[in-house]
Amino acid sequence: MNDQIFSLKPFPSNKPLSDLKITGSITRRANQLAIRYTLFDELQEVIIAPASDKPVRKHELWKDTCFEFFLAIKDSQQYWEFNLSPAGHWNVYRFDGYRQGMQEETAFVTLPFSVQNQADDLAVALDVDLGKIVSAQVWEIAITSVIKHRNNEVTYWALTHRGTEADFHQRDSFIVEL
């Protein structure tokens, strides 16, 4: 078992940033991964899609408020991108290398996550068995979020930002080892 808490930081900007905060936790037990995000403070400034009656696998979730993580096996170029929308929509993509060979990961036909949208915070929680795509190796993970603001600005949040532009796919930002 490996439990870690996190706090995401926005990509640096010359524009004034709101007082939003994104915190959470990530836990691994064998091939089971649990990740929880909480977005709070100044939620009125964020566009949060309403819950869908029929959540589905959907493309381009990162164009709106979306919670994400990237998973790789240590010493492998291959990695996966998981996208979770507050509306309940989701997707998982597999990459052969840095932004190469992107395909939907067909090992998942659903993604079991919950969303709780309260007046003062938004919580997203995923518990998933990753045994279909990875096994007992060491995992390297990047935890990220995209936040769309009411003024249509988009901010990019991560544990670390390693480049001159926001780029969640950079392997040196996969800094959580589980």
Rosetta constraint file for C-alpha pairs under 8 A:
AtomPair CA 1 CA 27 HARMONIC 7.03 0.50
AtomPair CA 1 CA 28 HARMONIC 5.64 0.50
AtomPair CA 1 CA 29 HARMONIC 4.86 0.50
AtomPair CA 1 CA 30 HARMONIC 7.41 0.50
AtomPair CA 2 CA 27 HARMONIC 5.45 0.50
AtomPair CA 2 CA 28 HARMONIC 5.36 0.50
AtomPair CA 2 CA 29 HARMONIC 7.00 0.50
AtomPair CA 2 CA 178 HARMONIC 6.38 0.50
AtomPair CA 3 CA 25 HARMONIC 7.09 0.50
AtomPair CA 3 CA 26 HARMONIC 5.84 0.50
AtomPair CA 3 CA 27 HARMONIC 4.40 0.50
AtomPair CA 3 CA 28 HARMONIC 6.80 0.50
AtomPair CA 4 CA 25 HARMONIC 5.53 0.50
AtomPair CA 4 CA 26 HARMONIC 5.36 0.50
AtomPair CA 4 CA 27 HARMONIC 6.41 0.50
AtomPair CA 5 CA 23 HARMONIC 7.50 0.50
AtomPair CA 5 CA 24 HARMONIC 5.63 0.50
AtomPair CA 5 CA 25 HARMONIC 4.12 0.50
AtomPair CA 5 CA 26 HARMONIC 6.35 0.50
AtomPair CA 6 CA 23 HARMONIC 5.50 0.50
AtomPair CA 6 CA 24 HARMONIC 5.27 0.50
AtomPair CA 6 CA 25 HARMONIC 5.82 0.50
AtomPair CA 6 CA 26 HARMONIC 7.87 0.50
AtomPair CA 6 CA 159 HARMONIC 7.39 0.50
AtomPair CA 7 CA 21 HARMONIC 7.66 0.50
AtomPair CA 7 CA 22 HARMONIC 5.81 0.50
AtomPair CA 7 CA 23 HARMONIC 4.24 0.50
AtomPair CA 7 CA 24 HARMONIC 6.51 0.50
AtomPair CA 7 CA 159 HARMONIC 6.69 0.50
AtomPair CA 8 CA 21 HARMONIC 7.44 0.50
AtomPair CA 8 CA 22 HARMONIC 5.48 0.50
AtomPair CA 8 CA 23 HARMONIC 6.20 0.50
AtomPair CA 8 CA 143 HARMONIC 7.73 0.50
AtomPair CA 8 CA 144 HARMONIC 7.08 0.50
AtomPair CA 8 CA 157 HARMONIC 5.62 0.50
AtomPair CA 8 CA 158 HARMONIC 4.82 0.50
AtomPair CA 8 CA 159 HARMONIC 4.81 0.50
AtomPair CA 8 CA 160 HARMONIC 7.70 0.50
AtomPair CA 9 CA 22 HARMONIC 7.74 0.50
AtomPair CA 9 CA 157 HARMONIC 5.14 0.50
AtomPair CA 9 CA 158 HARMONIC 5.43 0.50
AtomPair CA 9 CA 159 HARMONIC 6.05 0.50
AtomPair CA 9 CA 160 HARMONIC 7.04 0.50
AtomPair CA 10 CA 155 HARMONIC 6.48 0.50
AtomPair CA 10 CA 156 HARMONIC 5.51 0.50
AtomPair CA 10 CA 157 HARMONIC 4.21 0.50
AtomPair CA 10 CA 158 HARMONIC 6.56 0.50
AtomPair CA 11 CA 155 HARMONIC 6.93 0.50
AtomPair CA 11 CA 156 HARMONIC 5.53 0.50
AtomPair CA 11 CA 157 HARMONIC 5.97 0.50
AtomPair CA 11 CA 158 HARMONIC 7.51 0.50
AtomPair CA 11 CA 161 HARMONIC 6.45 0.50
AtomPair CA 11 CA 166 HARMONIC 6.23 0.50
AtomPair CA 13 CA 17 HARMONIC 7.81 0.50
AtomPair CA 18 CA 42 HARMONIC 7.11 0.50
AtomPair CA 18 CA 45 HARMONIC 7.96 0.50
AtomPair CA 19 CA 41 HARMONIC 6.18 0.50
AtomPair CA 19 CA 42 HARMONIC 6.32 0.50
AtomPair CA 20 CA 39 HARMONIC 7.07 0.50
AtomPair CA 20 CA 40 HARMONIC 5.89 0.50
AtomPair CA 20 CA 41 HARMONIC 4.99 0.50
AtomPair CA 20 CA 42 HARMONIC 5.79 0.50
AtomPair CA 20 CA 43 HARMONIC 7.24 0.50
AtomPair CA 21 CA 38 HARMONIC 7.95 0.50
AtomPair CA 21 CA 39 HARMONIC 5.72 0.50
AtomPair CA 21 CA 40 HARMONIC 5.39 0.50
AtomPair CA 21 CA 41 HARMONIC 6.34 0.50
AtomPair CA 22 CA 37 HARMONIC 6.71 0.50
AtomPair CA 22 CA 38 HARMONIC 5.54 0.50
AtomPair CA 22 CA 39 HARMONIC 4.55 0.50
AtomPair CA 22 CA 40 HARMONIC 6.58 0.50
AtomPair CA 23 CA 37 HARMONIC 5.78 0.50
AtomPair CA 23 CA 38 HARMONIC 5.33 0.50
AtomPair CA 23 CA 39 HARMONIC 6.74 0.50
AtomPair CA 24 CA 35 HARMONIC 7.32 0.50
AtomPair CA 24 CA 36 HARMONIC 5.12 0.50
AtomPair CA 24 CA 37 HARMONIC 4.39 0.50
AtomPair CA 24 CA 38 HARMONIC 5.77 0.50
AtomPair CA 25 CA 34 HARMONIC 7.98 0.50
AtomPair CA 25 CA 35 HARMONIC 5.71 0.50
AtomPair CA 25 CA 36 HARMONIC 5.29 0.50
AtomPair CA 25 CA 37 HARMONIC 6.89 0.50
AtomPair CA 26 CA 33 HARMONIC 7.29 0.50
AtomPair CA 26 CA 34 HARMONIC 5.62 0.50
AtomPair CA 26 CA 35 HARMONIC 4.34 0.50
AtomPair CA 26 CA 36 HARMONIC 6.46 0.50
AtomPair CA 27 CA 33 HARMONIC 5.78 0.50
AtomPair CA 27 CA 34 HARMONIC 5.10 0.50
AtomPair CA 27 CA 35 HARMONIC 6.44 0.50
AtomPair CA 27 CA 178 HARMONIC 7.92 0.50
AtomPair CA 28 CA 32 HARMONIC 5.68 0.50
AtomPair CA 28 CA 33 HARMONIC 4.72 0.50
AtomPair CA 28 CA 34 HARMONIC 6.48 0.50
AtomPair CA 28 CA 178 HARMONIC 6.44 0.50
AtomPair CA 29 CA 33 HARMONIC 6.61 0.50
AtomPair CA 30 CA 136 HARMONIC 6.61 0.50
AtomPair CA 31 CA 129 HARMONIC 5.74 0.50
AtomPair CA 31 CA 130 HARMONIC 5.34 0.50
AtomPair CA 31 CA 131 HARMONIC 5.21 0.50
AtomPair CA 31 CA 134 HARMONIC 7.44 0.50
AtomPair CA 31 CA 135 HARMONIC 6.18 0.50
AtomPair CA 31 CA 136 HARMONIC 6.64 0.50
AtomPair CA 32 CA 127 HARMONIC 7.09 0.50
AtomPair CA 32 CA 128 HARMONIC 5.70 0.50
AtomPair CA 32 CA 129 HARMONIC 4.42 0.50
AtomPair CA 32 CA 130 HARMONIC 5.99 0.50
AtomPair CA 32 CA 131 HARMONIC 7.48 0.50
AtomPair CA 33 CA 126 HARMONIC 7.81 0.50
AtomPair CA 33 CA 127 HARMONIC 5.74 0.50
AtomPair CA 33 CA 128 HARMONIC 5.41 0.50
AtomPair CA 33 CA 129 HARMONIC 6.33 0.50
AtomPair CA 33 CA 130 HARMONIC 6.94 0.50
AtomPair CA 34 CA 125 HARMONIC 7.31 0.50
AtomPair CA 34 CA 126 HARMONIC 5.56 0.50
AtomPair CA 34 CA 127 HARMONIC 4.34 0.50
AtomPair CA 34 CA 128 HARMONIC 6.50 0.50
AtomPair CA 35 CA 125 HARMONIC 5.78 0.50
AtomPair CA 35 CA 126 HARMONIC 5.36 0.50
AtomPair CA 35 CA 127 HARMONIC 6.66 0.50
AtomPair CA 36 CA 123 HARMONIC 7.11 0.50
AtomPair CA 36 CA 124 HARMONIC 5.67 0.50
AtomPair CA 36 CA 125 HARMONIC 4.30 0.50
AtomPair CA 36 CA 126 HARMONIC 6.43 0.50
AtomPair CA 37 CA 67 HARMONIC 7.63 0.50
AtomPair CA 37 CA 123 HARMONIC 5.60 0.50
AtomPair CA 37 CA 124 HARMONIC 5.18 0.50
AtomPair CA 37 CA 125 HARMONIC 6.41 0.50
AtomPair CA 38 CA 121 HARMONIC 6.62 0.50
AtomPair CA 38 CA 122 HARMONIC 5.61 0.50
AtomPair CA 38 CA 123 HARMONIC 4.45 0.50
AtomPair CA 38 CA 124 HARMONIC 6.56 0.50
AtomPair CA 39 CA 43 HARMONIC 7.68 0.50
AtomPair CA 39 CA 121 HARMONIC 5.57 0.50
AtomPair CA 39 CA 122 HARMONIC 5.10 0.50
AtomPair CA 39 CA 123 HARMONIC 6.45 0.50
AtomPair CA 40 CA 120 HARMONIC 6.15 0.50
AtomPair CA 40 CA 121 HARMONIC 4.45 0.50
AtomPair CA 40 CA 122 HARMONIC 6.51 0.50
AtomPair CA 41 CA 120 HARMONIC 6.67 0.50
AtomPair CA 41 CA 121 HARMONIC 7.08 0.50
AtomPair CA 42 CA 46 HARMONIC 7.59 0.50
AtomPair CA 42 CA 120 HARMONIC 7.99 0.50
AtomPair CA 43 CA 120 HARMONIC 6.77 0.50
AtomPair CA 43 CA 121 HARMONIC 6.90 0.50
AtomPair CA 45 CA 149 HARMONIC 5.60 0.50
AtomPair CA 45 CA 150 HARMONIC 5.44 0.50
AtomPair CA 46 CA 65 HARMONIC 7.87 0.50
AtomPair CA 46 CA 147 HARMONIC 6.92 0.50
AtomPair CA 46 CA 148 HARMONIC 5.91 0.50
AtomPair CA 46 CA 149 HARMONIC 4.34 0.50
AtomPair CA 46 CA 150 HARMONIC 5.50 0.50
AtomPair CA 47 CA 64 HARMONIC 7.68 0.50
AtomPair CA 47 CA 65 HARMONIC 6.73 0.50
AtomPair CA 47 CA 147 HARMONIC 7.78 0.50
AtomPair CA 47 CA 148 HARMONIC 5.65 0.50
AtomPair CA 47 CA 149 HARMONIC 5.50 0.50
AtomPair CA 47 CA 150 HARMONIC 5.58 0.50
AtomPair CA 48 CA 65 HARMONIC 6.26 0.50
AtomPair CA 48 CA 86 HARMONIC 6.51 0.50
AtomPair CA 48 CA 87 HARMONIC 7.78 0.50
AtomPair CA 48 CA 148 HARMONIC 7.93 0.50
AtomPair CA 49 CA 65 HARMONIC 7.61 0.50
AtomPair CA 49 CA 85 HARMONIC 7.71 0.50
AtomPair CA 49 CA 86 HARMONIC 5.97 0.50
AtomPair CA 49 CA 87 HARMONIC 5.19 0.50
AtomPair CA 50 CA 86 HARMONIC 7.07 0.50
AtomPair CA 50 CA 87 HARMONIC 5.24 0.50
AtomPair CA 51 CA 86 HARMONIC 6.61 0.50
AtomPair CA 51 CA 87 HARMONIC 4.03 0.50
AtomPair CA 51 CA 88 HARMONIC 6.11 0.50
AtomPair CA 52 CA 87 HARMONIC 5.22 0.50
AtomPair CA 52 CA 88 HARMONIC 6.15 0.50
AtomPair CA 52 CA 89 HARMONIC 7.70 0.50
AtomPair CA 55 CA 87 HARMONIC 7.07 0.50
AtomPair CA 55 CA 88 HARMONIC 4.94 0.50
AtomPair CA 55 CA 89 HARMONIC 4.72 0.50
AtomPair CA 55 CA 90 HARMONIC 7.63 0.50
AtomPair CA 56 CA 88 HARMONIC 7.39 0.50
AtomPair CA 56 CA 89 HARMONIC 4.98 0.50
AtomPair CA 56 CA 90 HARMONIC 6.45 0.50
AtomPair CA 56 CA 110 HARMONIC 7.92 0.50
AtomPair CA 57 CA 89 HARMONIC 5.74 0.50
AtomPair CA 57 CA 90 HARMONIC 4.91 0.50
AtomPair CA 57 CA 91 HARMONIC 5.15 0.50
AtomPair CA 57 CA 110 HARMONIC 7.54 0.50
AtomPair CA 58 CA 89 HARMONIC 6.13 0.50
AtomPair CA 58 CA 90 HARMONIC 5.88 0.50
AtomPair CA 58 CA 91 HARMONIC 5.91 0.50
AtomPair CA 59 CA 91 HARMONIC 6.83 0.50
AtomPair CA 61 CA 65 HARMONIC 7.62 0.50
AtomPair CA 61 CA 66 HARMONIC 6.27 0.50
AtomPair CA 61 CA 83 HARMONIC 6.72 0.50
AtomPair CA 61 CA 84 HARMONIC 7.60 0.50
AtomPair CA 61 CA 85 HARMONIC 6.52 0.50
AtomPair CA 61 CA 89 HARMONIC 7.86 0.50
AtomPair CA 61 CA 90 HARMONIC 7.46 0.50
AtomPair CA 62 CA 66 HARMONIC 5.56 0.50
AtomPair CA 62 CA 83 HARMONIC 7.37 0.50
AtomPair CA 62 CA 146 HARMONIC 6.19 0.50
AtomPair CA 63 CA 146 HARMONIC 7.76 0.50
AtomPair CA 63 CA 148 HARMONIC 7.78 0.50
AtomPair CA 64 CA 146 HARMONIC 6.86 0.50
AtomPair CA 64 CA 147 HARMONIC 6.60 0.50
AtomPair CA 64 CA 148 HARMONIC 5.36 0.50
AtomPair CA 64 CA 154 HARMONIC 7.82 0.50
AtomPair CA 65 CA 85 HARMONIC 6.75 0.50
AtomPair CA 65 CA 86 HARMONIC 7.34 0.50
AtomPair CA 65 CA 145 HARMONIC 7.46 0.50
AtomPair CA 65 CA 146 HARMONIC 5.24 0.50
AtomPair CA 65 CA 147 HARMONIC 4.35 0.50
AtomPair CA 65 CA 148 HARMONIC 5.03 0.50
AtomPair CA 66 CA 83 HARMONIC 6.52 0.50
AtomPair CA 66 CA 84 HARMONIC 5.67 0.50
AtomPair CA 66 CA 85 HARMONIC 4.78 0.50
AtomPair CA 66 CA 86 HARMONIC 6.78 0.50
AtomPair CA 66 CA 145 HARMONIC 5.73 0.50
AtomPair CA 66 CA 146 HARMONIC 5.16 0.50
AtomPair CA 66 CA 147 HARMONIC 6.57 0.50
AtomPair CA 67 CA 83 HARMONIC 5.96 0.50
AtomPair CA 67 CA 84 HARMONIC 5.10 0.50
AtomPair CA 67 CA 85 HARMONIC 6.41 0.50
AtomPair CA 67 CA 124 HARMONIC 7.87 0.50
AtomPair CA 67 CA 144 HARMONIC 6.37 0.50
AtomPair CA 67 CA 145 HARMONIC 4.44 0.50
AtomPair CA 67 CA 146 HARMONIC 6.44 0.50
AtomPair CA 68 CA 81 HARMONIC 7.10 0.50
AtomPair CA 68 CA 82 HARMONIC 5.39 0.50
AtomPair CA 68 CA 83 HARMONIC 4.66 0.50
AtomPair CA 68 CA 84 HARMONIC 6.13 0.50
AtomPair CA 68 CA 143 HARMONIC 6.32 0.50
AtomPair CA 68 CA 144 HARMONIC 5.07 0.50
AtomPair CA 68 CA 145 HARMONIC 5.42 0.50
AtomPair CA 68 CA 146 HARMONIC 7.83 0.50
AtomPair CA 69 CA 81 HARMONIC 6.01 0.50
AtomPair CA 69 CA 82 HARMONIC 5.39 0.50
AtomPair CA 69 CA 83 HARMONIC 7.05 0.50
AtomPair CA 69 CA 141 HARMONIC 6.80 0.50
AtomPair CA 69 CA 142 HARMONIC 5.50 0.50
AtomPair CA 69 CA 143 HARMONIC 4.47 0.50
AtomPair CA 69 CA 144 HARMONIC 5.55 0.50
AtomPair CA 69 CA 145 HARMONIC 7.92 0.50
AtomPair CA 70 CA 79 HARMONIC 6.89 0.50
AtomPair CA 70 CA 80 HARMONIC 5.54 0.50
AtomPair CA 70 CA 81 HARMONIC 4.56 0.50
AtomPair CA 70 CA 82 HARMONIC 6.27 0.50
AtomPair CA 70 CA 141 HARMONIC 5.41 0.50
AtomPair CA 70 CA 142 HARMONIC 4.98 0.50
AtomPair CA 70 CA 143 HARMONIC 6.55 0.50
AtomPair CA 70 CA 144 HARMONIC 7.98 0.50
AtomPair CA 70 CA 168 HARMONIC 7.85 0.50
AtomPair CA 70 CA 169 HARMONIC 7.56 0.50
AtomPair CA 70 CA 174 HARMONIC 7.24 0.50
AtomPair CA 71 CA 79 HARMONIC 5.52 0.50
AtomPair CA 71 CA 80 HARMONIC 5.16 0.50
AtomPair CA 71 CA 81 HARMONIC 6.58 0.50
AtomPair CA 71 CA 139 HARMONIC 6.68 0.50
AtomPair CA 71 CA 140 HARMONIC 5.85 0.50
AtomPair CA 71 CA 141 HARMONIC 4.65 0.50
AtomPair CA 71 CA 142 HARMONIC 6.75 0.50
AtomPair CA 71 CA 174 HARMONIC 7.62 0.50
AtomPair CA 72 CA 76 HARMONIC 6.93 0.50
AtomPair CA 72 CA 77 HARMONIC 7.56 0.50
AtomPair CA 72 CA 78 HARMONIC 6.31 0.50
AtomPair CA 72 CA 79 HARMONIC 4.33 0.50
AtomPair CA 72 CA 80 HARMONIC 6.47 0.50
AtomPair CA 72 CA 139 HARMONIC 5.69 0.50
AtomPair CA 72 CA 140 HARMONIC 5.14 0.50
AtomPair CA 72 CA 141 HARMONIC 6.38 0.50
AtomPair CA 72 CA 174 HARMONIC 7.87 0.50
AtomPair CA 73 CA 77 HARMONIC 7.98 0.50
AtomPair CA 73 CA 78 HARMONIC 7.37 0.50
AtomPair CA 73 CA 79 HARMONIC 7.13 0.50
AtomPair CA 73 CA 134 HARMONIC 7.47 0.50
AtomPair CA 73 CA 137 HARMONIC 6.52 0.50
AtomPair CA 73 CA 138 HARMONIC 6.03 0.50
AtomPair CA 73 CA 139 HARMONIC 4.73 0.50
AtomPair CA 73 CA 140 HARMONIC 6.01 0.50
AtomPair CA 74 CA 137 HARMONIC 7.28 0.50
AtomPair CA 74 CA 138 HARMONIC 5.61 0.50
AtomPair CA 74 CA 139 HARMONIC 5.72 0.50
AtomPair CA 74 CA 140 HARMONIC 5.93 0.50
AtomPair CA 77 CA 96 HARMONIC 6.38 0.50
AtomPair CA 77 CA 97 HARMONIC 4.87 0.50
AtomPair CA 77 CA 98 HARMONIC 7.30 0.50
AtomPair CA 78 CA 94 HARMONIC 7.39 0.50
AtomPair CA 78 CA 95 HARMONIC 5.59 0.50
AtomPair CA 78 CA 96 HARMONIC 4.50 0.50
AtomPair CA 78 CA 97 HARMONIC 5.18 0.50
AtomPair CA 79 CA 94 HARMONIC 5.94 0.50
AtomPair CA 79 CA 95 HARMONIC 5.34 0.50
AtomPair CA 79 CA 96 HARMONIC 6.76 0.50
AtomPair CA 79 CA 97 HARMONIC 7.03 0.50
AtomPair CA 80 CA 92 HARMONIC 6.75 0.50
AtomPair CA 80 CA 93 HARMONIC 5.44 0.50
AtomPair CA 80 CA 94 HARMONIC 4.46 0.50
AtomPair CA 80 CA 95 HARMONIC 6.06 0.50
AtomPair CA 80 CA 105 HARMONIC 7.99 0.50
AtomPair CA 81 CA 92 HARMONIC 5.53 0.50
AtomPair CA 81 CA 93 HARMONIC 5.09 0.50
AtomPair CA 81 CA 94 HARMONIC 6.54 0.50
AtomPair CA 82 CA 90 HARMONIC 7.57 0.50
AtomPair CA 82 CA 91 HARMONIC 5.97 0.50
AtomPair CA 82 CA 92 HARMONIC 4.54 0.50
AtomPair CA 82 CA 93 HARMONIC 6.66 0.50
AtomPair CA 83 CA 90 HARMONIC 5.36 0.50
AtomPair CA 83 CA 91 HARMONIC 5.22 0.50
AtomPair CA 83 CA 92 HARMONIC 6.32 0.50
AtomPair CA 84 CA 88 HARMONIC 6.87 0.50
AtomPair CA 84 CA 89 HARMONIC 6.29 0.50
AtomPair CA 84 CA 90 HARMONIC 4.73 0.50
AtomPair CA 84 CA 91 HARMONIC 7.00 0.50
AtomPair CA 84 CA 113 HARMONIC 7.96 0.50
AtomPair CA 85 CA 89 HARMONIC 5.18 0.50
AtomPair CA 85 CA 90 HARMONIC 6.02 0.50
AtomPair CA 86 CA 115 HARMONIC 6.10 0.50
AtomPair CA 86 CA 124 HARMONIC 7.27 0.50
AtomPair CA 87 CA 115 HARMONIC 7.94 0.50
AtomPair CA 88 CA 113 HARMONIC 7.64 0.50
AtomPair CA 88 CA 114 HARMONIC 7.49 0.50
AtomPair CA 88 CA 115 HARMONIC 7.16 0.50
AtomPair CA 90 CA 111 HARMONIC 6.88 0.50
AtomPair CA 91 CA 104 HARMONIC 7.44 0.50
AtomPair CA 91 CA 111 HARMONIC 7.90 0.50
AtomPair CA 92 CA 104 HARMONIC 5.91 0.50
AtomPair CA 92 CA 105 HARMONIC 5.47 0.50
AtomPair CA 92 CA 108 HARMONIC 7.55 0.50
AtomPair CA 93 CA 102 HARMONIC 6.33 0.50
AtomPair CA 93 CA 103 HARMONIC 5.40 0.50
AtomPair CA 93 CA 104 HARMONIC 4.39 0.50
AtomPair CA 93 CA 105 HARMONIC 5.03 0.50
AtomPair CA 94 CA 101 HARMONIC 7.57 0.50
AtomPair CA 94 CA 102 HARMONIC 5.61 0.50
AtomPair CA 94 CA 103 HARMONIC 5.32 0.50
AtomPair CA 94 CA 104 HARMONIC 6.11 0.50
AtomPair CA 94 CA 105 HARMONIC 5.46 0.50
AtomPair CA 95 CA 99 HARMONIC 6.41 0.50
AtomPair CA 95 CA 100 HARMONIC 5.67 0.50
AtomPair CA 95 CA 101 HARMONIC 5.16 0.50
AtomPair CA 95 CA 102 HARMONIC 4.64 0.50
AtomPair CA 95 CA 103 HARMONIC 6.68 0.50
AtomPair CA 96 CA 100 HARMONIC 5.59 0.50
AtomPair CA 96 CA 101 HARMONIC 5.21 0.50
AtomPair CA 96 CA 102 HARMONIC 7.10 0.50
AtomPair CA 97 CA 101 HARMONIC 7.11 0.50
AtomPair CA 98 CA 169 HARMONIC 6.51 0.50
AtomPair CA 98 CA 170 HARMONIC 7.06 0.50
AtomPair CA 98 CA 171 HARMONIC 7.60 0.50
AtomPair CA 99 CA 169 HARMONIC 6.82 0.50
AtomPair CA 107 CA 132 HARMONIC 6.18 0.50
AtomPair CA 107 CA 133 HARMONIC 7.05 0.50
AtomPair CA 111 CA 126 HARMONIC 7.80 0.50
AtomPair CA 111 CA 128 HARMONIC 7.19 0.50
AtomPair CA 112 CA 126 HARMONIC 6.12 0.50
AtomPair CA 112 CA 127 HARMONIC 6.42 0.50
AtomPair CA 112 CA 128 HARMONIC 6.64 0.50
AtomPair CA 113 CA 124 HARMONIC 7.01 0.50
AtomPair CA 113 CA 125 HARMONIC 5.39 0.50
AtomPair CA 113 CA 126 HARMONIC 4.19 0.50
AtomPair CA 113 CA 127 HARMONIC 6.52 0.50
AtomPair CA 114 CA 124 HARMONIC 5.67 0.50
AtomPair CA 114 CA 125 HARMONIC 5.26 0.50
AtomPair CA 114 CA 126 HARMONIC 6.56 0.50
AtomPair CA 115 CA 122 HARMONIC 7.25 0.50
AtomPair CA 115 CA 123 HARMONIC 5.67 0.50
AtomPair CA 115 CA 124 HARMONIC 4.59 0.50
AtomPair CA 115 CA 125 HARMONIC 6.63 0.50
AtomPair CA 116 CA 122 HARMONIC 5.75 0.50
AtomPair CA 116 CA 123 HARMONIC 5.10 0.50
AtomPair CA 116 CA 124 HARMONIC 6.56 0.50
AtomPair CA 117 CA 121 HARMONIC 6.38 0.50
AtomPair CA 117 CA 122 HARMONIC 4.52 0.50
AtomPair CA 117 CA 123 HARMONIC 6.46 0.50
AtomPair CA 118 CA 122 HARMONIC 5.92 0.50
AtomPair CA 130 CA 134 HARMONIC 5.91 0.50
AtomPair CA 130 CA 135 HARMONIC 7.48 0.50
AtomPair CA 131 CA 135 HARMONIC 5.49 0.50
AtomPair CA 138 CA 177 HARMONIC 6.66 0.50
AtomPair CA 138 CA 178 HARMONIC 5.84 0.50
AtomPair CA 139 CA 176 HARMONIC 7.93 0.50
AtomPair CA 139 CA 177 HARMONIC 5.56 0.50
AtomPair CA 139 CA 178 HARMONIC 5.15 0.50
AtomPair CA 140 CA 174 HARMONIC 5.40 0.50
AtomPair CA 140 CA 175 HARMONIC 6.32 0.50
AtomPair CA 140 CA 176 HARMONIC 5.52 0.50
AtomPair CA 140 CA 177 HARMONIC 4.70 0.50
AtomPair CA 140 CA 178 HARMONIC 6.59 0.50
AtomPair CA 141 CA 174 HARMONIC 4.54 0.50
AtomPair CA 141 CA 175 HARMONIC 6.04 0.50
AtomPair CA 141 CA 176 HARMONIC 4.96 0.50
AtomPair CA 141 CA 177 HARMONIC 6.42 0.50
AtomPair CA 141 CA 178 HARMONIC 7.86 0.50
AtomPair CA 142 CA 158 HARMONIC 7.39 0.50
AtomPair CA 142 CA 159 HARMONIC 7.09 0.50
AtomPair CA 142 CA 168 HARMONIC 7.36 0.50
AtomPair CA 142 CA 173 HARMONIC 5.93 0.50
AtomPair CA 142 CA 174 HARMONIC 4.06 0.50
AtomPair CA 142 CA 175 HARMONIC 6.08 0.50
AtomPair CA 142 CA 176 HARMONIC 6.48 0.50
AtomPair CA 143 CA 158 HARMONIC 5.82 0.50
AtomPair CA 143 CA 159 HARMONIC 6.19 0.50
AtomPair CA 143 CA 174 HARMONIC 7.72 0.50
AtomPair CA 144 CA 156 HARMONIC 7.53 0.50
AtomPair CA 144 CA 157 HARMONIC 5.42 0.50
AtomPair CA 144 CA 158 HARMONIC 4.29 0.50
AtomPair CA 144 CA 159 HARMONIC 6.89 0.50
AtomPair CA 144 CA 168 HARMONIC 7.07 0.50
AtomPair CA 145 CA 156 HARMONIC 6.09 0.50
AtomPair CA 145 CA 157 HARMONIC 4.99 0.50
AtomPair CA 145 CA 158 HARMONIC 6.49 0.50
AtomPair CA 146 CA 154 HARMONIC 6.86 0.50
AtomPair CA 146 CA 155 HARMONIC 5.92 0.50
AtomPair CA 146 CA 156 HARMONIC 4.83 0.50
AtomPair CA 146 CA 157 HARMONIC 6.17 0.50
AtomPair CA 147 CA 154 HARMONIC 5.59 0.50
AtomPair CA 147 CA 155 HARMONIC 5.24 0.50
AtomPair CA 147 CA 156 HARMONIC 6.47 0.50
AtomPair CA 147 CA 157 HARMONIC 7.71 0.50
AtomPair CA 148 CA 152 HARMONIC 6.06 0.50
AtomPair CA 148 CA 153 HARMONIC 5.90 0.50
AtomPair CA 148 CA 154 HARMONIC 4.48 0.50
AtomPair CA 148 CA 155 HARMONIC 6.55 0.50
AtomPair CA 149 CA 153 HARMONIC 5.29 0.50
AtomPair CA 149 CA 154 HARMONIC 6.09 0.50
AtomPair CA 149 CA 155 HARMONIC 7.84 0.50
AtomPair CA 156 CA 166 HARMONIC 6.54 0.50
AtomPair CA 158 CA 168 HARMONIC 7.55 0.50
AtomPair CA 159 CA 173 HARMONIC 7.62 0.50
AtomPair CA 159 CA 175 HARMONIC 7.88 0.50
AtomPair CA 160 CA 173 HARMONIC 6.03 0.50
AtomPair CA 161 CA 166 HARMONIC 6.65 0.50
AtomPair CA 161 CA 167 HARMONIC 7.53 0.50
AtomPair CA 161 CA 168 HARMONIC 7.91 0.50
AtomPair CA 161 CA 173 HARMONIC 6.79 0.50
AtomPair CA 162 CA 170 HARMONIC 7.53 0.50
AtomPair CA 162 CA 172 HARMONIC 7.20 0.50
AtomPair CA 162 CA 173 HARMONIC 6.42 0.50
AtomPair CA 163 CA 167 HARMONIC 6.99 0.50
AtomPair CA 168 CA 173 HARMONIC 7.18 0.50
AtomPair CA 169 CA 173 HARMONIC 7.72 0.50
AtomPair CA 170 CA 174 HARMONIC 7.48 0.50
